[in-house]
Amino acid sequence: METKYALVLTGSTLPGFAPETVWPALAAYFRMDPAKLTDQVLVRAPLTIKESEELGKLQTLQAGAAAVGAEAEICAPDGRPALFVLLDGTPRGPMPRVFVEERVEHGLWPDRLMIAEVGSNQWRAFRELSPAAPAMPAEEVAVEPDIAASSARPAGYAPTMAVDHGHSLAGVRAVDESAPAVLLPAGETIHAGFWRRVAAYFIDGFIVGILAWIVGIVLILGVAATGGVSAMIAATMVNYIVMIAIYWLYFALQESSPAQATLGKRAFGLKVTDDHAHRISFARATGRFFGKFVSSFILGIGYALAGLTERKQALHDMMASTFVVFRDVEPGQPLPSTRPPMPWYGWVINILFMTVVPLGIVAAIALPAYQEYVIRAQAMSGMMAAEPAKTAVATFYAAQNRCPESNEEAGLGSTAVAGGYVSDVSIKPECRVVVTFAGTNAVNMQLRGQQIELTATPDGGNLVWTCSADGIPSGMLPMTCRE
């Protein structure tokens, strides 16, 4: 049985040769388009570029490659499936298994190297492979002495996988489409971080917010023309549903489109992919969008996970198995080695997010609390203004065993005014003291012109006071006046 040999282009240059001269010369030697050699072949080296039972033919090709400075090795496959290897996030190969074993054995590649057999879709560590090669007849194992000599490395050889990319040659296959898809690894040059996504989302939110606002105005104006409270309630519900639909279609249609990104993400060079860097479907984009409701319901923690997880996934990304990556990340292509800088407008948006939004939240909490404090303080001033009248009523009651029916009878004059918030304090029949707040702008709207009524009830010779204020919310009154 004839032995089939394999010529593997390693993608490295021989000592003393510069890559910028080697690869154009190699393309010319193999009668290839230089761009095809670079873009389709070298990016996937090491790679088997020729298999033949004629050892002499392969040795001739090897010698021709060496003459222009390209390293190629000849090995004898042992019948086991060829392998793809994952280097720098890019599938390389296929190449004979013995070639991979030799590199691992000599420490050129680690034994944790991820590999996949041709025809398989599963990546695993090289160390998980069985080290034993299948038994072969002795006559098939024997390799002619000149093979070892022809594939021996020259003195001073040092593989430089970063210098090149290497692959197959003219007449031989280019990129092997049978290479299994590669799961996106973690990496700052691959996945977009939290702040870049925040800035992109702000742009998207602004755009969709304007669209939703326009639609809402049209609906409300249409209902206003017909009138009716029930119609207005129905329009509000319809407006809410339409607003969700606008947001959903905006995100789902664009993220499943060929651009794979919304306008905000495009502004920052981002896109949404699946875990193999492929375009996602409309259904998956829809699931990702509605997953954002879950991220929001847990106090926004789902969004914050984009800055904490290894591959920068928010909770809705995990639910939909999606990733937000940089535009240059493409399936089957070398992964980017540099991280694009944040555009200047991204920093502006983030600064606004870090300042305006927190201030807005604080204001939304503090202003109502302050306003409530002011109302309570003004209400308390009304209670204090009533104290002289209450004292006069108690004194009169102790002397006459009944309550006075007016300020004059109690000896207070026609009115008893105290402070700029109270316009009148009047003693009324049936042991009542009525405090009326002023109608000026100095008084809060919820108190303006309102009254607090204090009523005395005899109890064993003493008076017990209670108060009520029908026009003032209970929460704004002093504790003694709350029901």
One Martini backbone bead per residue (centre of mass of N, CA, C, O) as a GRO file, in nm:
protein
  483
    1MET     BB    1   0.095   0.036   0.024
    2GLU     BB    2   0.069   0.357  -0.024
    3THR     BB    3   0.207   0.655   0.083
    4LYS     BB    4   0.078   0.947   0.217
    5TYR     BB    5   0.158   1.280   0.177
    6ALA     BB    6   0.222   1.603   0.347
    7LEU     BB    7   0.200   1.951   0.281
    8VAL     BB    8   0.300   2.208   0.514
    9LEU     BB    9   0.209   2.529   0.572
   10THR     BB   10   0.315   2.728   0.846
   11GLY     BB   11   0.357   3.061   0.808
   12SER     BB   12   0.662   3.079   0.802
   13THR     BB   13   0.975   3.218   0.801
   14LEU     BB   14   1.282   3.214   0.714
   15PRO     BB   15   1.577   3.293   0.791
   16GLY     BB   16   1.632   3.617   0.639
   17PHE     BB   17   1.327   3.672   0.586
   18ALA     BB   18   1.069   3.874   0.458
   19PRO     BB   19   0.733   3.882   0.440
   20GLU     BB   20   0.697   4.111   0.212
   21THR     BB   21   0.860   3.904   0.005
   22VAL     BB   22   0.761   3.612   0.036
   23TRP     BB   23   0.453   3.606  -0.039
   24PRO     BB   24   0.463   3.713  -0.332
   25ALA     BB   25   0.661   3.490  -0.426
   26LEU     BB   26   0.479   3.249  -0.356
   27ALA     BB   27   0.243   3.328  -0.536
   28ALA     BB   28   0.407   3.311  -0.797
   29TYR     BB   29   0.497   3.013  -0.770
   30PHE     BB   30   0.173   2.920  -0.744
   31ARG     BB   31  -0.013   3.098  -0.912
   32MET     BB   32  -0.125   3.341  -0.732
   33ASP     BB   33  -0.310   3.553  -0.572
   34PRO     BB   34  -0.196   3.749  -0.326
   35ALA     BB   35  -0.467   3.804  -0.185
   36LYS     BB   36  -0.546   3.507  -0.152
   37LEU     BB   37  -0.307   3.420   0.017
   38THR     BB   38  -0.361   3.621   0.251
   39ASP     BB   39  -0.688   3.594   0.301
   40GLN     BB   40  -0.715   3.253   0.265
   41VAL     BB   41  -0.435   3.124   0.375
   42LEU     BB   42  -0.250   3.267   0.594
   43VAL     BB   43  -0.487   3.291   0.812
   44ARG     BB   44  -0.467   2.936   0.828
   45ALA     BB   45  -0.207   2.878   0.950
   46PRO     BB   46  -0.153   2.582   0.940
   47LEU     BB   47  -0.151   2.388   0.615
   48THR     BB   48  -0.268   2.173   0.393
   49ILE     BB   49  -0.166   2.188   0.038
   50LYS     BB   50  -0.062   1.878  -0.006
   51GLU     BB   51  -0.141   1.554  -0.143
   52SER     BB   52   0.079   1.262  -0.184
   53GLU     BB   53   0.253   0.973  -0.312
   54GLU     BB   54   0.463   1.180  -0.427
   55LEU     BB   55   0.737   1.282  -0.279
   56GLY     BB   56   0.894   1.446  -0.496
   57LYS     BB   57   0.681   1.663  -0.545
   58LEU     BB   58   0.682   1.779  -0.256
   59GLN     BB   59   0.984   1.848  -0.248
   60THR     BB   60   0.970   2.056  -0.472
   61LEU     BB   61   0.772   2.247  -0.331
   62GLN     BB   62   0.946   2.291  -0.081
   63ALA     BB   63   1.193   2.411  -0.224
   64GLY     BB   64   1.046   2.650  -0.355
   65ALA     BB   65   0.956   2.779  -0.089
   66ALA     BB   66   1.243   2.807   0.035
   67ALA     BB   67   1.360   2.999  -0.186
   68VAL     BB   68   1.153   3.239  -0.081
   69GLY     BB   69   1.115   3.177   0.256
   70ALA     BB   70   0.917   2.935   0.299
   71GLU     BB   71   0.770   2.725   0.525
   72ALA     BB   72   0.777   2.362   0.486
   73GLU     BB   73   0.622   2.043   0.561
   74ILE     BB   74   0.679   1.691   0.583
   75CYS     BB   75   0.431   1.434   0.623
   76ALA     BB   76   0.288   1.123   0.762
   77PRO     BB   77  -0.002   1.018   0.774
   78ASP     BB   78  -0.184   0.771   1.003
   79GLY     BB   79  -0.521   0.786   0.947
   80ARG     BB   80  -0.606   1.008   1.107
   81PRO     BB   81  -0.768   1.270   1.162
   82ALA     BB   82  -0.765   1.570   1.094
   83LEU     BB   83  -0.683   1.909   1.208
   84PHE     BB   84  -0.793   2.170   1.400
   85VAL     BB   85  -0.678   2.488   1.518
   86LEU     BB   86  -0.663   2.731   1.789
   87LEU     BB   87  -0.537   3.055   1.695
   88ASP     BB   88  -0.610   3.354   1.800
   89GLY     BB   89  -0.926   3.271   1.739
   90THR     BB   90  -0.834   3.086   1.485
   91PRO     BB   91  -0.880   2.867   1.248
   92ARG     BB   92  -0.654   2.600   1.167
   93GLY     BB   93  -0.650   2.447   0.860
   94PRO     BB   94  -0.582   2.151   0.789
   95MET     BB   95  -0.389   1.893   0.971
   96PRO     BB   96  -0.191   1.672   1.072
   97ARG     BB   97  -0.167   1.514   1.369
   98VAL     BB   98   0.144   1.481   1.379
   99PHE     BB   99   0.204   1.782   1.362
  100VAL     BB  100   0.074   1.861   1.630
  101GLU     BB  101   0.227   1.663   1.816
  102GLU     BB  102   0.510   1.777   1.760
  103ARG     BB  103   0.458   2.067   1.868
  104VAL     BB  104   0.379   1.984   2.154
  105GLU     BB  105   0.633   1.816   2.224
  106HIS     BB  106   0.828   2.086   2.163
  107GLY     BB  107   0.658   2.346   2.286
  108LEU     BB  108   0.506   2.525   2.063
  109TRP     BB  109   0.250   2.397   2.189
  110PRO     BB  110  -0.002   2.356   2.393
  111ASP     BB  111  -0.204   2.105   2.543
  112ARG     BB  112  -0.457   2.321   2.554
  113LEU     BB  113  -0.515   2.314   2.277
  114MET     BB  114  -0.755   2.374   2.046
  115ILE     BB  115  -0.946   2.110   1.887
  116ALA     BB  116  -1.059   1.962   1.562
  117GLU     BB  117  -1.205   1.742   1.378
  118VAL     BB  118  -1.270   1.647   1.083
  119GLY     BB  119  -1.630   1.660   1.092
  120SER     BB  120  -1.637   1.825   1.346
  121ASN     BB  121  -1.809   2.047   1.606
  122GLN     BB  122  -1.581   1.996   1.832
  123TRP     BB  123  -1.414   2.142   2.090
  124ARG     BB  124  -1.086   2.058   2.231
  125ALA     BB  125  -0.839   1.951   2.405
  126PHE     BB  126  -0.553   1.794   2.325
  127ARG     BB  127  -0.522   1.624   2.595
  128GLU     BB  128  -0.795   1.452   2.525
  129LEU     BB  129  -0.640   1.291   2.346
  130SER     BB  130  -0.526   1.014   2.217
  131PRO     BB  131  -0.186   0.921   2.194
  132ALA     BB  132  -0.254   0.688   2.025
  133ALA     BB  133  -0.177   0.530   1.743
  134PRO     BB  134  -0.258   0.352   1.492
  135ALA     BB  135  -0.206   0.063   1.372
  136MET     BB  136   0.065  -0.031   1.146
  137PRO     BB  137   0.230  -0.142   0.913
  138ALA     BB  138   0.559  -0.142   0.873
  139GLU     BB  139   0.566  -0.059   0.568
  140GLU     BB  140   0.394   0.209   0.628
  141VAL     BB  141   0.584   0.351   0.844
  142ALA     BB  142   0.804   0.372   0.669
  143VAL     BB  143   1.049   0.623   0.609
  144GLU     BB  144   1.229   0.785   0.416
  145PRO     BB  145   1.522   0.938   0.484
  146ASP     BB  146   1.472   1.206   0.307
  147ILE     BB  147   1.240   1.325   0.467
  148ALA     BB  148   1.381   1.422   0.717
  149ALA     BB  149   1.578   1.602   0.566
  150SER     BB  150   1.362   1.780   0.414
  151SER     BB  151   1.216   1.865   0.710
  152ALA     BB  152   1.438   2.000   0.829
  153ARG     BB  153   1.551   2.241   1.024
  154PRO     BB  154   1.717   2.507   1.027
  155ALA     BB  155   1.932   2.687   1.164
  156GLY     BB  156   1.768   2.902   1.389
  157TYR     BB  157   1.490   2.813   1.424
  158ALA     BB  158   1.178   3.010   1.461
  159PRO     BB  159   0.867   3.027   1.523
  160THR     BB  160   0.632   3.288   1.369
  161MET     BB  161   0.304   3.332   1.391
  162ALA     BB  162   0.296   3.654   1.387
  163VAL     BB  163   0.423   3.705   1.102
  164ASP     BB  164   0.197   3.518   1.001
  165HIS     BB  165  -0.045   3.286   0.832
  166GLY     BB  166  -0.059   3.036   0.654
  167HIS     BB  167  -0.108   2.841   0.348
  168SER     BB  168  -0.217   2.761   0.064
  169LEU     BB  169  -0.190   2.678  -0.279
  170ALA     BB  170  -0.205   2.677  -0.567
  171GLY     BB  171  -0.435   2.434  -0.654
  172VAL     BB  172  -0.517   2.451  -0.373
  173ARG     BB  173  -0.685   2.485  -0.113
  174ALA     BB  174  -0.820   2.700   0.082
  175VAL     BB  175  -1.054   2.759   0.266
  176ASP     BB  176  -1.197   2.550   0.503
  177GLU     BB  177  -1.545   2.503   0.553
  178SER     BB  178  -1.521   2.260   0.777
  179ALA     BB  179  -1.474   2.438   0.994
  180PRO     BB  180  -1.553   2.495   1.296
  181ALA     BB  181  -1.714   2.682   1.493
  182VAL     BB  182  -1.635   2.966   1.696
  183LEU     BB  183  -1.627   3.060   1.998
  184LEU     BB  184  -1.644   3.338   2.165
  185PRO     BB  185  -1.414   3.488   2.324
  186ALA     BB  186  -1.261   3.652   2.547
  187GLY     BB  187  -1.224   4.019   2.507
  188GLU     BB  188  -1.150   4.356   2.459
  189THR     BB  189  -1.142   4.330   2.128
  190ILE     BB  190  -1.451   4.209   2.109
  191HIS     BB  191  -1.605   4.330   2.354
  192ALA     BB  192  -1.832   4.543   2.467
  193GLY     BB  193  -1.869   4.769   2.697
  194PHE     BB  194  -2.067   4.936   2.911
  195TRP     BB  195  -2.026   5.243   2.823
  196ARG     BB  196  -2.072   5.205   2.522
  197ARG     BB  197  -2.362   5.094   2.555
  198VAL     BB  198  -2.483   5.334   2.697
  199ALA     BB  199  -2.440   5.540   2.471
  200ALA     BB  200  -2.600   5.387   2.256
  201TYR     BB  201  -2.870   5.379   2.416
  202PHE     BB  202  -2.915   5.683   2.425
  203ILE     BB  203  -2.952   5.723   2.126
  204ASP     BB  204  -3.186   5.527   2.090
  205GLY     BB  205  -3.376   5.655   2.301
  206PHE     BB  206  -3.402   5.926   2.156
  207ILE     BB  207  -3.518   5.828   1.888
  208VAL     BB  208  -3.761   5.661   1.997
  209GLY     BB  209  -3.885   5.884   2.171
  210ILE     BB  210  -3.971   6.064   1.938
  211LEU     BB  211  -4.154   5.864   1.796
  212ALA     BB  212  -4.344   5.810   2.038
  213TRP     BB  213  -4.430   6.108   2.080
  214ILE     BB  214  -4.566   6.153   1.808
  215VAL     BB  215  -4.774   5.927   1.831
  216GLY     BB  216  -4.903   6.027   2.095
  217ILE     BB  217  -5.002   6.301   1.993
  218VAL     BB  218  -5.188   6.196   1.773
  219LEU     BB  219  -5.374   6.031   1.958
  220ILE     BB  220  -5.464   6.259   2.153
  221LEU     BB  221  -5.579   6.452   1.938
  222GLY     BB  222  -5.790   6.253   1.832
  223VAL     BB  223  -5.944   6.224   2.104
  224ALA     BB  224  -5.999   6.526   2.167
  225ALA     BB  225  -6.201   6.557   1.929
  226THR     BB  226  -6.416   6.352   2.066
  227GLY     BB  227  -6.395   6.287   2.349
  228GLY     BB  228  -6.380   6.157   2.654
  229VAL     BB  229  -6.266   5.959   2.906
  230SER     BB  230  -6.263   5.672   2.786
  231ALA     BB  231  -6.102   5.752   2.532
  232MET     BB  232  -5.849   5.847   2.684
  233ILE     BB  233  -5.783   5.579   2.819
  234ALA     BB  234  -5.760   5.414   2.558
  235ALA     BB  235  -5.533   5.588   2.433
  236THR     BB  236  -5.323   5.533   2.651
  237MET     BB  237  -5.306   5.228   2.606
  238VAL     BB  238  -5.236   5.237   2.306
  239ASN     BB  239  -4.980   5.407   2.338
  240TYR     BB  240  -4.824   5.199   2.504
  241ILE     BB  241  -4.827   4.971   2.294
  242VAL     BB  242  -4.697   5.131   2.063
  243MET     BB  243  -4.434   5.196   2.208
  244ILE     BB  244  -4.337   4.904   2.235
  245ALA     BB  245  -4.345   4.840   1.931
  246ILE     BB  246  -4.135   5.046   1.847
  247TYR     BB  247  -3.902   4.939   2.015
  248TRP     BB  248  -3.901   4.652   1.908
  249LEU     BB  249  -3.863   4.710   1.601
  250TYR     BB  250  -3.609   4.878   1.621
  251PHE     BB  251  -3.427   4.651   1.744
  252ALA     BB  252  -3.499   4.383   1.592
  253LEU     BB  253  -3.459   4.471   1.296
  254GLN     BB  254  -3.161   4.579   1.320
  255GLU     BB  255  -3.021   4.328   1.469
  256SER     BB  256  -3.126   4.133   1.210
  257SER     BB  257  -2.971   4.274   1.016
  258PRO     BB  258  -2.693   4.319   0.829
  259ALA     BB  259  -2.584   4.531   1.046
  260GLN     BB  260  -2.652   4.430   1.354
  261ALA     BB  261  -2.764   4.734   1.423
  262THR     BB  262  -2.818   5.011   1.562
  263LEU     BB  263  -2.761   5.338   1.548
  264GLY     BB  264  -2.603   5.350   1.812
  265LYS     BB  265  -2.406   5.116   1.753
  266ARG     BB  266  -2.290   5.228   1.490
  267ALA     BB  267  -2.160   5.484   1.625
  268PHE     BB  268  -1.958   5.250   1.787
  269GLY     BB  269  -1.893   4.982   1.627
  270LEU     BB  270  -2.142   4.782   1.666
  271LYS     BB  271  -2.281   4.445   1.739
  272VAL     BB  272  -2.500   4.165   1.700
  273THR     BB  273  -2.451   3.825   1.814
  274ASP     BB  274  -2.369   3.523   1.835
  275ASP     BB  275  -2.147   3.272   1.960
  276HIS     BB  276  -2.022   3.285   1.632
  277ALA     BB  277  -2.068   3.581   1.493
  278HIS     BB  278  -2.351   3.575   1.393
  279ARG     BB  279  -2.637   3.645   1.273
  280ILE     BB  280  -2.945   3.721   1.388
  281SER     BB  281  -3.260   3.669   1.439
  282PHE     BB  282  -3.567   3.800   1.488
  283ALA     BB  283  -3.646   3.616   1.723
  284ARG     BB  284  -3.393   3.670   1.896
  285ALA     BB  285  -3.425   3.978   1.904
  286THR     BB  286  -3.694   3.965   2.052
  287GLY     BB  287  -3.596   3.817   2.305
  288ARG     BB  288  -3.389   4.032   2.382
  289PHE     BB  289  -3.582   4.265   2.425
  290PHE     BB  290  -3.776   4.130   2.645
  291GLY     BB  291  -3.535   4.077   2.842
  292LYS     BB  292  -3.513   4.378   2.941
  293PHE     BB  293  -3.739   4.365   3.149
  294VAL     BB  294  -3.581   4.194   3.348
  295SER     BB  295  -3.337   4.386   3.379
  296SER     BB  296  -3.527   4.614   3.499
  297PHE     BB  297  -3.686   4.475   3.740
  298ILE     BB  298  -3.384   4.438   3.886
  299LEU     BB  299  -3.272   4.737   3.908
  300GLY     BB  300  -3.062   4.703   3.652
  301ILE     BB  301  -2.868   4.456   3.691
  302GLY     BB  302  -2.877   4.330   3.407
  303TYR     BB  303  -2.707   4.561   3.281
  304ALA     BB  304  -2.452   4.556   3.472
  305LEU     BB  305  -2.336   4.278   3.366
  306ALA     BB  306  -2.178   4.403   3.120
  307GLY     BB  307  -1.937   4.489   3.338
  308LEU     BB  308  -1.886   4.179   3.481
  309THR     BB  309  -1.862   3.990   3.261
  310GLU     BB  310  -1.646   3.828   3.056
  311ARG     BB  311  -1.846   3.881   2.779
  312LYS     BB  312  -2.038   4.129   2.822
  313GLN     BB  313  -2.316   4.028   2.952
  314ALA     BB  314  -2.627   4.066   2.978
  315LEU     BB  315  -2.907   3.919   3.073
  316HIS     BB  316  -3.043   3.929   2.785
  317ASP     BB  317  -2.801   3.791   2.649
  318MET     BB  318  -2.814   3.522   2.799
  319MET     BB  319  -3.107   3.450   2.717
  320ALA     BB  320  -3.021   3.482   2.385
  321SER     BB  321  -2.726   3.428   2.307
  322THR     BB  322  -2.566   3.711   2.305
  323PHE     BB  323  -2.354   3.973   2.149
  324VAL     BB  324  -2.146   4.264   2.195
  325VAL     BB  325  -1.953   4.374   1.926
  326PHE     BB  326  -1.727   4.445   1.710
  327ARG     BB  327  -1.732   4.498   1.373
  328ASP     BB  328  -1.461   4.311   1.307
  329VAL     BB  329  -1.624   4.071   1.392
  330GLU     BB  330  -1.586   3.756   1.223
  331PRO     BB  331  -1.662   3.475   1.084
  332GLY     BB  332  -1.358   3.304   1.023
  333GLN     BB  333  -1.187   3.539   1.141
  334PRO     BB  334  -0.969   3.726   1.264
  335LEU     BB  335  -0.923   3.863   1.553
  336PRO     BB  336  -0.896   4.136   1.706
  337SER     BB  337  -0.602   4.319   1.853
  338THR     BB  338  -0.765   4.590   1.880
  339ARG     BB  339  -0.910   4.860   2.053
  340PRO     BB  340  -1.132   5.078   2.005
  341PRO     BB  341  -1.189   5.389   2.055
  342MET     BB  342  -1.359   5.620   2.215
  343PRO     BB  343  -1.561   5.840   2.128
  344TRP     BB  344  -1.614   6.160   2.220
  345TYR     BB  345  -1.931   6.134   2.241
  346GLY     BB  346  -1.923   5.910   2.451
  347TRP     BB  347  -1.809   6.077   2.685
  348VAL     BB  348  -2.033   6.284   2.694
  349ILE     BB  349  -2.263   6.089   2.756
  350ASN     BB  350  -2.138   5.968   3.016
  351ILE     BB  351  -2.122   6.229   3.174
  352LEU     BB  352  -2.421   6.278   3.173
  353PHE     BB  353  -2.493   6.011   3.310
  354MET     BB  354  -2.312   6.075   3.575
  355THR     BB  355  -2.481   6.352   3.634
  356VAL     BB  356  -2.773   6.409   3.537
  357VAL     BB  357  -2.911   6.151   3.628
  358PRO     BB  358  -2.848   6.157   3.932
  359LEU     BB  359  -2.968   6.439   3.972
  360GLY     BB  360  -3.252   6.358   3.881
  361ILE     BB  361  -3.299   6.148   4.100
  362VAL     BB  362  -3.256   6.330   4.339
  363ALA     BB  363  -3.475   6.532   4.261
  364ALA     BB  364  -3.713   6.329   4.253
  365ILE     BB  365  -3.679   6.282   4.566
  366ALA     BB  366  -3.626   6.566   4.705
  367LEU     BB  367  -3.851   6.759   4.613
  368PRO     BB  368  -4.099   6.619   4.734
  369ALA     BB  369  -3.984   6.615   5.022
  370TYR     BB  370  -3.959   6.923   5.050
  371GLN     BB  371  -4.250   6.994   4.990
  372GLU     BB  372  -4.366   6.836   5.229
  373TYR     BB  373  -4.215   6.994   5.444
  374VAL     BB  374  -4.339   7.270   5.383
  375ILE     BB  375  -4.634   7.197   5.436
  376ARG     BB  376  -4.598   7.106   5.728
  377ALA     BB  377  -4.483   7.373   5.833
  378GLN     BB  378  -4.735   7.543   5.759
  379ALA     BB  379  -4.937   7.375   5.920
  380MET     BB  380  -4.796   7.420   6.193
  381SER     BB  381  -4.838   7.729   6.196
  382GLY     BB  382  -5.146   7.703   6.229
  383MET     BB  383  -5.139   7.562   6.501
  384MET     BB  384  -4.987   7.792   6.649
  385ALA     BB  385  -5.199   8.017   6.588
  386ALA     BB  386  -5.425   7.862   6.775
  387GLU     BB  387  -5.328   7.881   7.073
  388PRO     BB  388  -5.459   8.145   7.183
  389ALA     BB  389  -5.753   8.046   7.132
  390LYS     BB  390  -5.740   7.792   7.311
  391THR     BB  391  -5.676   7.942   7.572
  392ALA     BB  392  -5.929   8.121   7.575
  393VAL     BB  393  -6.132   7.888   7.584
  394ALA     BB  394  -6.031   7.752   7.845
  395THR     BB  395  -6.071   7.997   8.030
  396PHE     BB  396  -6.370   8.041   7.978
  397TYR     BB  397  -6.461   7.760   8.069
  398ALA     BB  398  -6.358   7.776   8.363
  399ALA     BB  399  -6.550   8.029   8.428
  400GLN     BB  400  -6.840   7.936   8.261
  401ASN     BB  401  -6.887   7.634   8.160
  402ARG     BB  402  -6.819   7.738   7.866
  403CYS     BB  403  -6.811   7.832   7.542
  404PRO     BB  404  -6.724   8.044   7.320
  405GLU     BB  405  -6.861   8.216   7.012
  406SER     BB  406  -6.613   8.429   7.006
  407ASN     BB  407  -6.358   8.642   7.008
  408GLU     BB  408  -6.492   8.865   7.179
  409GLU     BB  409  -6.586   8.682   7.418
  410ALA     BB  410  -6.272   8.584   7.463
  411GLY     BB  411  -6.083   8.851   7.416
  412LEU     BB  412  -5.942   8.875   7.095
  413GLY     BB  413  -6.114   8.985   6.895
  414SER     BB  414  -6.189   8.948   6.566
  415THR     BB  415  -5.884   8.850   6.536
  416ALA     BB  416  -5.613   8.589   6.508
  417VAL     BB  417  -5.297   8.655   6.390
  418ALA     BB  418  -5.023   8.428   6.261
  419GLY     BB  419  -4.845   8.488   6.024
  420GLY     BB  420  -4.814   8.456   5.665
  421TYR     BB  421  -5.007   8.182   5.636
  422VAL     BB  422  -5.228   8.325   5.813
  423SER     BB  423  -5.548   8.497   5.800
  424ASP     BB  424  -5.725   8.325   6.025
  425VAL     BB  425  -5.862   8.320   6.371
  426SER     BB  426  -6.159   8.145   6.483
  427ILE     BB  427  -6.428   8.154   6.703
  428LYS     BB  428  -6.671   7.905   6.749
  429PRO     BB  429  -6.918   7.742   6.800
  430GLU     BB  430  -6.880   7.455   6.983
  431CYS     BB  431  -6.573   7.469   7.044
  432ARG     BB  432  -6.433   7.631   6.799
  433VAL     BB  433  -6.129   7.641   6.586
  434VAL     BB  434  -6.044   7.842   6.300
  435VAL     BB  435  -5.802   7.792   6.039
  436THR     BB  436  -5.686   8.023   5.790
  437PHE     BB  437  -5.533   8.029   5.497
  438ALA     BB  438  -5.369   8.188   5.279
  439GLY     BB  439  -5.383   8.314   4.922
  440THR     BB  440  -5.088   8.321   4.874
  441ASN     BB  441  -4.777   8.234   4.730
  442ALA     BB  442  -4.646   8.154   5.010
  443VAL     BB  443  -4.852   7.933   4.984
  444ASN     BB  444  -4.932   7.637   4.936
  445MET     BB  445  -5.162   7.502   4.727
  446GLN     BB  446  -5.271   7.281   4.941
  447LEU     BB  447  -5.337   7.539   5.158
  448ARG     BB  448  -5.477   7.745   5.000
  449GLY     BB  449  -5.766   7.844   5.180
  450GLN     BB  450  -5.755   7.650   5.399
  451GLN     BB  451  -5.876   7.442   5.684
  452ILE     BB  452  -5.850   7.421   6.043
  453GLU     BB  453  -6.028   7.222   6.284
  454LEU     BB  454  -6.086   7.284   6.629
  455THR     BB  455  -6.211   7.061   6.890
  456ALA     BB  456  -6.382   7.078   7.199
  457THR     BB  457  -6.399   6.837   7.474
  458PRO     BB  458  -6.542   6.762   7.751
  459ASP     BB  459  -6.333   6.634   8.050
  460GLY     BB  460  -6.365   6.675   8.365
  461GLY     BB  461  -6.313   7.004   8.319
  462ASN     BB  462  -6.185   6.952   8.051
  463LEU     BB  463  -6.016   6.989   7.734
  464VAL     BB  464  -6.041   6.811   7.424
  465TRP     BB  465  -5.850   6.807   7.134
  466THR     BB  466  -5.946   6.822   6.789
  467CYS     BB  467  -5.881   6.756   6.435
  468SER     BB  468  -5.954   6.896   6.100
  469ALA     BB  469  -5.906   6.851   5.720
  470ASP     BB  470  -6.063   6.812   5.427
  471GLY     BB  471  -5.859   6.975   5.210
  472ILE     BB  472  -5.618   6.809   5.345
  473PRO     BB  473  -5.383   6.599   5.339
  474SER     BB  474  -5.293   6.390   5.587
  475GLY     BB  475  -4.973   6.387   5.529
  476MET     BB  476  -4.958   6.720   5.579
  477LEU     BB  477  -5.015   6.682   5.869
  478PRO     BB  478  -5.002   6.671   6.174
  479MET     BB  479  -5.014   6.405   6.381
  480THR     BB  480  -5.264   6.520   6.561
  481CYS     BB  481  -5.451   6.539   6.270
  482ARG     BB  482  -5.461   6.247   6.217
  483GLU     BB  483  -5.660   5.960   6.154
   0.00000   0.00000   0.00000
